[in-house]
Amino acid sequence: MLGFKSFRRTQTILAGIERVSMLGKGQYSQPEDKTLSPAEIFYRLTA
């Protein structure tokens, strides 16, 4: 497996993996009046 060329790139990828993992576990709070799908939460976080 090839290594990453920069530390910043590694941080970015690991942060994204962690966010997706947290979404899968349902660890993000949502407004009570509106339920969002994991995909919608992900799009809002990355926007």
C-alpha positions in Angstrom: 0.0 0.0 0.0 1.3 3.4 -0.9 1.9 6.0 1.8 0.4 9.5 1.8 2.6 12.3 0.5 1.5 14.9 3.0 0.4 14.9 6.6 -2.5 17.2 5.8 -4.0 14.8 3.3 -3.8 12.0 5.8 -5.6 14.1 8.4 -8.3 15.0 6.0 -8.9 11.4 5.0 -9.0 10.1 8.5 -11.4 12.9 9.6 -13.7 11.9 6.8 -13.6 8.2 7.8 -14.3 9.2 11.4 -17.3 11.3 10.3 -18.8 8.5 8.2 -18.3 6.1 11.1 -20.1 8.4 13.5 -23.0 8.8 11.1 -23.3 5.1 10.9 -23.5 4.9 14.7 -26.1 7.7 14.9 -23.9 9.9 17.1 -24.9 13.2 15.5 -27.9 15.0 17.1 -30.7 16.1 14.9 -33.4 18.7 15.3 -36.5 17.1 16.9 -38.9 18.5 14.3 -36.9 17.2 11.3 -35.4 13.8 10.8 -32.5 13.6 8.4 -31.1 10.6 6.6 -27.4 9.8 7.2 -26.7 11.0 3.6 -28.4 14.4 4.2 -26.4 14.8 7.4 -23.2 14.0 5.6 -23.9 16.5 2.8 -24.6 19.2 5.4 -21.3 18.5 7.2 -19.3 18.6 4.0 -20.9 21.7 2.6 
